[in-house]
Amino acid sequence: MPEYAEGLGFTVHLRTRGEEMEAKRRDPDWRARRWVVERSHSWLNRNRGLLIRWSKKPENHRAFHHLAFGIIAWKAALAADLPR
């Protein structure tokens, strides 16, 4: 798979499990990078309605996505140390 991505001109940032463990051994403060998509999916999965998909209509499900992202953005704005 990495060869295919490199063939398309992308820079692959995937590490094997052994490489991650070696980096962790060398530097105890090292942390694996989390991709933006993984983080966003994790935040969305906190909403049970999105995780299970209770809504049957696609437009309701999409509206719930918008609501969930709005709540996430609101919480991030409240947590940020903004000048007043």
Secondary structure, 3 states (H helix, E strand, C coil): CHHHHHHCCCCCCCCCHHHHHHHHHHCCCCCCCCCHHHHHHHHHCCCHHHHHCCCCCHHHHHHHHHHHHHHHHHHHHHHCCCCC
